[in-house]
């Protein structure tokens, strides 16, 4: 879930928390902090929480930490993710090189298929 245009850090965290069906108390417990800290962040009374607090909240709500940093005005350069990194992230463990090669071949085949369709229709 991405932030809405103009959404504040606190508003984004609140929206994601509610969508996940969690209370402020539950987020606080899972993040190892107190409810008042979560409440103050959501209310916008803490505009720049510590990176450690943002990391804890990101982990609990399964958010991209870089997005939370950006909402605090901290720009994080994003490096391109390799296919192997993406697959490891999705699978939860690193896949062998042969599996990555298999996926790359499948993607190449799909691209070629749609390239031909595009060339034939245009």
MIDOSE-1310 file (N, C-alpha, C; in nm, 2 decimals, decimal comma, always signed):
residues 122
xxxx	+0,08/-0,12/+0,00/+0,00/+0,00/+0,00/+0,09/+0,12/+0,00; +0,07/+0,21/-0,09/+0,15/+0,33/-0,11/+0,07/+0,45/-0,04; +0,15/+0,55/+0,00/+0,08/+0,67/+0,05/+0,00/+0,74/-0,06; -0,11/+0,80/-0,01/-0,19/+0,88/-0,10/-0,12/+1,02/-0,12
xxxx	-0,15/+1,08/-0,24/-0,09/+1,22/-0,26/-0,12/+1,31/-0,14; -0,02/+1,37/-0,09/-0,04/+1,47/+0,02/-0,06/+1,40/+0,16; -0,05/+1,27/+0,16/-0,07/+1,20/+0,29/+0,05/+1,22/+0,38; +0,02/+1,25/+0,51/+0,13/+1,26/+0,61/+0,18/+1,13/+0,65
xxxx	+0,29/+1,13/+0,72/+0,35/+1,01/+0,78/+0,24/+0,94/+0,87; +0,19/+1,02/+0,96/+0,09/+0,97/+1,06/-0,03/+0,92/+1,00; -0,08/+0,99/+0,90/-0,20/+0,95/+0,83/-0,18/+0,82/+0,75; -0,07/+0,81/+0,69/-0,04/+0,68/+0,62/-0,03/+0,57/+0,71
xxxx	+0,05/+0,58/+0,82/+0,06/+0,47/+0,92/-0,08/+0,44/+0,98; -0,16/+0,54/+1,01/-0,30/+0,51/+1,06/-0,38/+0,43/+0,96; -0,37/+0,47/+0,83/-0,46/+0,41/+0,73/-0,41/+0,26/+0,71; -0,28/+0,24/+0,71/-0,23/+0,10/+0,69/-0,26/+0,02/+0,81
xxxx	-0,25/+0,08/+0,93/-0,28/+0,00/+1,05/-0,42/-0,04/+1,05; -0,51/+0,05/+1,02/-0,65/+0,02/+1,02/-0,69/-0,09/+0,91; -0,62/-0,07/+0,80/-0,65/-0,17/+0,69/-0,60/-0,31/+0,73; -0,50/-0,31/+0,82/-0,45/-0,44/+0,87/-0,53/-0,50/+0,98
xxxx	-0,63/-0,42/+1,03/-0,71/-0,46/+1,14/-0,64/-0,46/+1,27; -0,54/-0,37/+1,29/-0,47/-0,36/+1,41/-0,50/-0,24/+1,49; -0,50/-0,25/+1,62/-0,52/-0,13/+1,71/-0,38/-0,07/+1,73; -0,38/+0,06/+1,78/-0,26/+0,12/+1,82/-0,19/+0,04/+1,93
xxxx	-0,26/-0,02/+2,02/-0,20/-0,10/+2,12/-0,13/-0,22/+2,06; -0,19/-0,28/+1,97/-0,13/-0,40/+1,90/+0,00/-0,36/+1,83; +0,00/-0,25/+1,75/+0,11/-0,21/+1,68/+0,22/-0,17/+1,78; +0,19/-0,10/+1,89/+0,29/-0,07/+1,99/+0,35/-0,19/+2,05
xxxx	+0,27/-0,29/+2,09/+0,32/-0,41/+2,14/+0,42/-0,48/+2,05; +0,37/-0,50/+1,92/+0,45/-0,57/+1,82/+0,58/-0,49/+1,79; +0,58/-0,36/+1,80/+0,69/-0,27/+1,77/+0,78/-0,25/+1,89; +0,74/-0,30/+2,01/+0,82/-0,29/+2,13/+0,83/-0,15/+2,18
xxxx	+0,71/-0,08/+2,17/+0,71/+0,06/+2,22/+0,58/+0,08/+2,29; +0,55/+0,20/+2,33/+0,42/+0,23/+2,41/+0,32/+0,29/+2,31; +0,20/+0,27/+2,35/+0,08/+0,31/+2,27/+0,09/+0,46/+2,25; +0,13/+0,54/+2,34/+0,14/+0,69/+2,33/+0,23/+0,73/+2,21
xxxx	+0,34/+0,65/+2,19/+0,43/+0,69/+2,08/+0,36/+0,67/+1,95; +0,29/+0,56/+1,93/+0,22/+0,53/+1,81/+0,11/+0,63/+1,79; +0,04/+0,66/+1,90/-0,07/+0,76/+1,89/-0,02/+0,90/+1,85; +0,10/+0,94/+1,91/+0,15/+1,07/+1,87/+0,20/+1,08/+1,73
xxxx	+0,26/+0,97/+1,68/+0,31/+0,97/+1,54/+0,19/+0,98/+1,45; +0,08/+0,90/+1,47/-0,04/+0,90/+1,39/-0,10/+1,04/+1,39; -0,10/+1,11/+1,51/-0,16/+1,24/+1,52/-0,08/+1,35/+1,46; +0,04/+1,32/+1,42/+0,13/+1,42/+1,36/+0,20/+1,50/+1,47
xxxx	+0,20/+1,46/+1,59/+0,27/+1,54/+1,70/+0,42/+1,50/+1,70; +0,46/+1,39/+1,63/+0,60/+1,35/+1,62/+0,62/+1,35/+1,47; +0,69/+1,45/+1,41/+0,70/+1,46/+1,27/+0,82/+1,38/+1,22; +0,92/+1,37/+1,30/+1,04/+1,29/+1,26/+1,08/+1,19/+1,37
xxxx	+1,01/+1,08/+1,37/+1,04/+0,97/+1,46/+1,18/+0,92/+1,43; +1,24/+0,85/+1,53/+1,37/+0,80/+1,51/+1,37/+0,69/+1,40; +1,48/+0,67/+1,33/+1,49/+0,57/+1,23/+1,46/+0,43/+1,29; +1,50/+0,41/+1,42/+1,47/+0,28/+1,48/+1,32/+0,26/+1,50
xxxx	+1,25/+0,37/+1,54/+1,10/+0,36/+1,55/+1,04/+0,33/+1,42; +1,08/+0,40/+1,31/+1,03/+0,38/+1,18/+1,05/+0,24/+1,13; +1,17/+0,19/+1,16/+1,20/+0,05/+1,13/+1,10/-0,05/+1,20; +1,08/-0,03/+1,32/+0,99/-0,11/+1,40/+0,85/-0,11/+1,34
xxxx	+0,80/+0,01/+1,32/+0,66/+0,03/+1,26/+0,66/-0,04/+1,12; +0,76/-0,01/+1,04/+0,76/-0,07/+0,90/+0,76/-0,22/+0,91; +0,83/-0,28/+1,00/+0,83/-0,43/+1,02/+0,69/-0,48/+1,06; +0,63/-0,41/+1,16/+0,50/-0,46/+1,20/+0,39/-0,45/+1,09
xxxx	+0,40/-0,33/+1,02/+0,29/-0,31/+0,92/+0,33/-0,36/+0,78; +0,45/-0,42/+0,77/+0,51/-0,47/+0,64/+0,51/-0,36/+0,54; +0,57/-0,24/+0,58/+0,59/-0,13/+0,49/+0,73/-0,11/+0,45; +0,75/-0,04/+0,34/+0,88/-0,01/+0,28/+0,94/+0,10/+0,37
xxxx	+1,05/+0,07/+0,44/+1,11/+0,17/+0,53/+1,14/+0,30/+0,45; +1,19/+0,28/+0,33/+1,23/+0,40/+0,25/+1,11/+0,49/+0,23; +0,99/+0,44/+0,21/+0,87/+0,52/+0,20/+0,84/+0,60/+0,33; +0,86/+0,54/+0,44/+0,84/+0,61/+0,57/+0,95/+0,72/+0,58
xxxx	+1,07/+0,69/+0,54/+1,17/+0,80/+0,55/+1,14/+0,91/+0,46; +1,09/+0,88/+0,33/+1,05/+0,99/+0,24/+0,94/+1,07/+0,30; +0,84/+1,01/+0,37/+0,74/+1,09/+0,43/+0,79/+1,18/+0,54; +0,91/+1,15/+0,59/+0,97/+1,24/+0,69/+1,06/+1,34/+0,63
xxxx	+1,07/+1,34/+0,49/+1,16/+1,43/+0,42/+1,30/+1,38/+0,40; +1,32/+1,25/+0,43/+1,46/+1,19/+0,41/+1,45/+1,11/+0,28; +1,53/+1,16/+0,18/+1,53/+1,09/+0,05/+1,63/+0,98/+0,06; +1,59/+0,86/+0,02/+1,68/+0,75/+0,01/+1,69/+0,71/-0,13
xxxx	+1,82/+0,71/-0,19/+1,83/+0,66/-0,32/+1,80/+0,51/-0,34; +1,72/+0,48/-0,43/+1,68/+0,34/-0,45/+1,77/+0,28/-0,56; +1,83/+0,17/-0,52/+1,91/+0,09/-0,62/+1,82/-0,01/-0,69; +1,84/-0,03/-0,82/+1,76/-0,13/-0,89/+1,78/-0,26/-0,82
xxxx	+1,67/-0,33/-0,81/+1,67/-0,47/-0,75/+1,69/-0,57/-0,86; +1,78/-0,66/-0,84/+1,80/-0,76/-0,94/+1,69/-0,86/-0,93; +1,67/-0,94/-1,04/+1,57/-1,04/-1,04/+1,59/-1,14/-0,93; +1,71/-1,18/-0,91/+1,74/-1,27/-0,80/+1,70/-1,22/-0,66
xxxx	+1,73/-1,09/-0,64/+1,69/-1,02/-0,52/+1,53/-1,02/-0,50; +1,47/-0,99/-0,61/+1,32/-0,98/-0,61/+1,26/-1,12/-0,58; +1,31/-1,22/-0,65/+1,26/-1,36/-0,63/+1,29/-1,40/-0,48; +1,41/-1,37/-0,43/+1,44/-1,41/-0,29/+1,34/-1,34/-0,19
xxxx	+1,31/-1,21/-0,22/+1,22/-1,14/-0,14/+1,08/-1,20/-0,14; +1,03/-1,23/-0,26/+0,90/-1,29/-0,28/+0,89/-1,43/-0,22; +1,00/-1,51/-0,23/+1,00/-1,65/-0,19/+1,03/-1,66/-0,04; +1,10/-1,56/+0,01/+1,14/-1,57/+0,16/+1,27/-1,64/+0,18
xxxx	+1,34/-1,68/+0,07/+1,47/-1,74/+0,07/+1,53/-1,73/-0,06; +1,67/-1,73/-0,07/+1,73/-1,72/-0,20/+1,71/-1,84/-0,29; +1,68/-1,82/-0,41/+1,66/-1,93/-0,50/+1,79/-1,96/-0,57; +1,81/-2,09/-0,61/+1,93/-2,12/-0,68/+1,94/-2,05/-0,82
xxxx	+2,06/-2,03/-0,87/+2,09/-1,97/-0,99/+2,01/-2,03/-1,11; +1,99/-2,16/-1,10/+1,91/-2,23/-1,21/+1,77/-2,18/-1,21; +1,71/-2,16/-1,10/+1,57/-2,11/-1,09/+1,56/-1,97/-1,14; +1,66/-1,88/-1,11/+1,66/-1,75/-1,16/+1,67/-1,75/-1,31
xxxx	+1,76/-1,83/-1,36/+1,77/-1,84/-1,51/+1,64/-1,89/-1,57; +1,57/-1,98/-1,51/+1,45/-2,03/-1,56/+1,34/-1,92/-1,57; +1,34/-1,84/-1,47/+1,24/-1,72/-1,46/+1,28/-1,62/-1,57; +1,41/-1,59/-1,58/+1,46/-1,50/-1,69/+1,42/-1,55/-1,83
xxxx	+1,43/-1,68/-1,85/+1,40/-1,73/-1,98/+1,25/-1,72/-2,00; +1,17/-1,74/-1,90/+1,02/-1,73/-1,91/+0,98/-1,59/-1,94; +1,05/-1,49/-1,87/+1,02/-1,35/-1,90/+1,06/-1,31/-2,04; +1,17/-1,35/-2,08/+1,22/-1,32/-2,22/+1,12/-1,38/-2,32
xxxx	+1,07/-1,50/-2,30/+0,97/-1,55/-2,39/+0,84/-1,47/-2,39; +0,79/-1,43/-2,27/+0,67/-1,35/-2,26/+0,69/-1,21/-2,34; +0,81/-1,15/-2,31/+0,83/-1,02/-2,38/+0,83/-1,04/-2,53; +0,90/-1,14/-2,58/+0,90/-1,17/-2,72/+0,76/-1,19/-2,78
xxxx	+0,68/-1,27/-2,71/+0,54/-1,29/-2,75/+0,46/-1,17/-2,76; +0,47/-1,08/-2,67/+0,40/-0,95/-2,67/+0,46/-0,85/-2,77; +0,59/-0,86/-2,79/+0,65/-0,77/-2,89/+0,60/-0,81/-3,03; +0,59/-0,94/-3,06/+0,54/-0,98/-3,19/+0,40/-0,94/-3,21
xxxx	+0,32/-0,95/-3,10/+0,18/-0,91/-3,11/+0,17/-0,76/-3,14; +0,25/-0,68/-3,07/+0,25/-0,54/-3,08/+0,29/-0,50/-3,23; +0,39/-0,57/-3,28/+0,44/-0,54/-3,41/+0,34/-0,58/-3,52; +0,26/-0,68/-3,50/+0,16/-0,73/-3,59/+0,04/-0,65/-3,59
xx	+0,01/-0,58/-3,47/-0,12/-0,50/-3,46/-0,10/-0,36/-3,50; +0,03/-0,31/-3,50/+0,05/-0,17/-3,52/+0,09/-0,13/-3,65
